[in-house]
Amino acid sequence: MRIPLLLFGLLLGMGLVLGYLLFMVPETDVGHGFTHPDYPTMQRGGDGAVRHEAVLAGGRLLGTLMILFMVGLLAFGSSQGRKIGGEEIVMILGTVVFVTCFLFTVATYRSYAAQGGGALALSFPIPTAWMLYGIWGAPIVFMLLYMVRFEPWIISDADIEKFLAETAADQER
Amino acid sequence: MEEYRNPIVLGFVLVYMALCVWVGIWALRRTKSTEDFFMAGRDLGIFVTGLAVFSSTLSGFGFVGGPGLVYRMGMSSIWMVICASIGYCISFYLLGKRLRLFAEVRSPVSLPDAVAARYKSETSRFLTAIAILLGVMGYLATQIMAMATVLQDILNRTIGGVSIEVCVAASCAVLVFYCVTGGIIASVYTDLVQGAVMMVAAVLVFFAAMMAFEGGFAGMSETIMADDPEAIGPWGTLGMIGALSWYFLFALGGAGQPHIITKLMMNKKIKDARNILPISAVAYAVSALLWISIGLVMRALVLAGEHPELSSPDAAAPQFLQSYAHPILAGVVFAGLFAAIMSTADGFLNVGAAAVVHDIPKATRGRSLNNELLWARITTVIIAVIASLFALFTGVWRPSPDLVALMGAFGWATFAAALVPTVAIGFNWKRATATAANVAIIASLAVNFGIKLFDVQVPYGVDGGFIALLLSLILFFGISLASEPPELDPDIRRVMEA
């Protein structure tokens, strides 16, 4: 019961933040891009510092709530209250890494936008590198956890046998 | 070899299409029942299921529309790609075990079958089937349009003067042939080949793109940054809030795509899910290199004056392959493009046919059609023809046709907003009620289609599908928490407590 309530709270939080951004913070003229003056099939973003000034804090909160909700879903689907070993700790550490990567993306973007560019790291601007390598890569922790601890954390052999036996008995009846 | 480029490319594509037809005929002999047609007899191995899940995820939307979006908007659409790592985890954590257990106790032949069993509600079955059918039409149209766009590009360079209508008809015909004859067995076994082709193609393209621009990806970044720092920044030209809306929609949305999650009921053993997850996720990550690399290199090449501006963003992938890839590589990648498109489209035809011949009749008159297998095949043809006409209408005949990727995003959102609460959450939560599921589906369809049909411009480029998904989730949780817990059948309770 606790996790559904938590998930519902996170959803309401996301709804409130989104509603605030959509209805209370007026968008600048070119807030989500405009047609490139020389190449009409492309778009440009314009001045990032100006168009994100009013929404960066709200976006940071929205993104963090999204990540917490998504990891909450993993917790919801994983163990049905079954506590085996250190899975919860790994989940919490994975969440911290995931959120940190997102927060670093936002933090480094702030100076990138203010300067109108910046140095590259691993072939991309630093905030883009945080996004590509950090946010894309962080959930590997959850993937490994699922693979390595599937049995007994997700379901144990004994559970499967019991389930199949009960199902067979049902079908015979 | 360069003078034979077009015949080589066409040869690869024709060989690939012939292979699909051959697999269809082979699978026809193995398809003896409705369960074989829709669920592959629940007898698939780890690699077949893993590659089928991944190749159904990455479609013409990703291989044609994805590079087009990167060319047009810079890094914005990369959020649709990087969400896959958490997205696959969400799908498997929530549904990998649960759907396979459902398959053991009730032997559903479709997702609405499982929904009806879970909620003890024929209304839920009906609404789920309707949501699937609506999503299938939009998303299948995207696939057919993507396939026809690529085919037209190839044929016009080889024989010239081929209309998009002819290409749509040809694409539809091959797709229908192997899906009608073999059903899901043909689909998943061609997925195995298609998945492998897509991965090889993506890796080769990644290196070809890197070599096509001086300085590789760092050079591309600098060129794009000099023109517009926002384009190569983390949010692209769309901006932060719009990019985040895509991230959430596409991460959660995977758990609501019927053509993907029905495959989680087809593996042999329950424990196979532990290995299917990494196979699908890694294969997707490798193949997504194509999405990122072609879009970036084409934008950089045009900005640097090394390539003329594209006629349309959707031309990014075909133009790159025709201009910068070795003819044999271009042939392999074009075959890979068709692989991506067909592997997703056949899955749509399958779930769409199941909705029409199995679920809607069951929900409305208490039983499915007589001779279901025959009707499934007939319906497959009808759905493909209607989707082809829809593709021509939205992508060609309308005064301002949609980009392939944006058509695809709408199809994805239709499934996601309607089915994530009902299936992904509801199958894990005993307290979820049929009323909550029904309200969530209706609200999601109303919001999603309302925003699209009335062309509502949401500030900050926020995707309408994200709003629909968020609303349907809030309604689903809120109504369920405010209601009495429902009575569950003992076998369903056992599935949900396992």
Interface residues (C-beta under 8 A of the other chain):
Chain A: M1 P4 L5 L7 F8 L11 L12 M14 G15 L18 L21 L22 E27 G31 H32 G33 H36 Y39 P40 T41 M42 Q43 R44 G45 G46 D47 G48 R51 H52 V55 L56 G58 G59 L62 G63 M66 M70 V71 L73 L74 F76 G77 S78 Q80 F98 T105 Y109 Y112 A113 G116 G117 L120 S123 F124 P125 P127 T128 W130 M131 L132 I135 W136 G137 A138 P139 I140 F142 M143 Y146 M147 F150 E151 I154 I155 D159 I160 F163 L164 E166 T167 D170
Chain B: Y71 R72 M73 G74 M75 I78 W79 V81 I82 S85 I86 Y88 C89 I90 F92 Y93 L94 L95 G96 K97 R98 L101 E104 V105 G216 F217 A218 S221 E222 M225 A226 D227 D228 P229 E230 A231 I232 G233 P234 W235 G236 T237 L238 G239 M240 I241 G242 L244 Y247 F248 A251 L252 I270 K271 A273 R274 N275 L277 P278 A281 A285 R299 V302 L303 E309 L310 S311 S312 P313 A424 I425 N428 W429 R431 V458 P459 Y460 G461 V462 I467 L470 L471 L473 I474 F477 G478 S480 L481 P490 D491 R494 V495 E497 A498
